Amino acid sequence: MAQPAFKTHQGMNDILPDETPEWQAIEHIIRDEARKFNFEEIRTPILEPTELIARGVGEETDIVSKEMFSFQRGDDNYVLRPEGTAPVARAYVQHHLEQRGGTQNLFYIGPMFRAERPQKGRQRQFHQFGAEIIGAADPVADADMIAYLQAVYHRIGITNTTLKINSVGNPQSRKKYRAALESYFKPHFNELSEISQKRFKKNPFRILDSKEPEDQDLIKKAPVMTEFLSDESANHYKKVKEMLTELDISFEEDPYLVRGLDYYTRTAFELISPDLGAQDALGGGGRYDLLIEEIGGQPTPAVGFAAGIERLIIACEELDIQLSKPKSTDVYIVTIGERAIKWAAAHLGDFRKAGISATMDYKGRSIKSQMKDANRENARYALIVGDNELNEGKFTFRDMEASEEDSISFAKVMQRIAQT
Ligand code: HAM
């Protein structure tokens, strides 16, 4: 086949009609579980002010320092949103959502953009679903939000996951921890991988994230964040773990879990799947009690997560989980001649008004080709209409699966379909 003149950009995929039913099934589950957990949907623009993301996510992070799709237009700087938390926090502040009263339990589904090197499970345009509970400091919010995440995966059938959890404390304790990490890694600087050597200078926490084999022994003996937690943070962490146990959600403590975004305080977690390969994080999140203040709002505690839908689909493929039914239509009207075409076009509406899916041939093809097309469309019934049928007011009604035919009136046709 000839090469097309235009293709999608690298790492940006079309979601084709054979794939959309799977996406719709997943989105339905995400929404339905959100309803049960009392999360309301929020939709924010794809483009946000660059400064919001830089301030919110953190200048030093990979996302801000090298992965933003940003541009200037007039005096404004735009960025294709790389994540949903800073935008939701902005919306909360901008629209005074606190005035609605109570905590704001919000969820979203939508595309995000990061200029990463594409590989399996890592795209430049990808989709997240996420939830944010804004206005609650209590550990029960952390646990309930994780329960929502787990409910979605369990309902889909993905149960073989590991919830890794840690506390990253507050900025004061992180400062002390950073100093401790620096003095621990410094004498070993030359043993570190090249990438960790760079991280040592910019952000030593990220060394803990390293997957390079030469770093692993050093990481295992590094000081852990939990030793530096304030009493309040340590207590919060303890209570989150107790709540998770209460909710029957199993977890693994990972004292080296650091997240790639700067806004986290206290709880940090990731949901890992062994079915994903190198990009094994189905989702992640945590508490961000200082973000809203950082972007100009009142001090407001908050906790949330986001999870990648493409990765969820990869896990479904690996586990042979099929969420969508094969494409099908209820009735295919096979037409013979002009009069029948007019009749069919007019009567498609009767089926559709009755909630029955119906289609017809648009190309004036032979009966044989139309029957073939009805099979391709996976039609349950074919309704064959020609001059004779129209004169007599009786139509050939064919049950495609049983290969049985009847000659019946249109009213009977409607009745028969309604009964099945
Ligand atoms: P994140 O860990 O950067 O967190 O992303 C969450 C999830 O999005 C990842 O675990 C992964 O499944 C998916 N993901 C991230 N980047 C890509 C990519 N390039 N290709 C495919 N999937 C990807 C956040 O975004 C935070 N906003 C989560 C959060 C919400 N924290 C608090 N509230």
Boltz pocket constraint, residues with backbone or C-beta under 6 A from the ligand:
constraints:
  - pocket:
      binder: B
      contacts: [[A, 82], [A, 83], [A, 84], [A, 85], [A, 86], [A, 114], [A, 116], [A, 121], [A, 122], [A, 123], [A, 124], [A, 126], [A, 127], [A, 128], [A, 130], [A, 131], [A, 132], [A, 260], [A, 261], [A, 271], [A, 281], [A, 282], [A, 283], [A, 284], [A, 285], [A, 286], [A, 287], [A, 288], [A, 303], [A, 304], [A, 305], [A, 306], [A, 307], [A, 308], [A, 309], [A, 310], [A, 311]]
      max_distance: 6.0
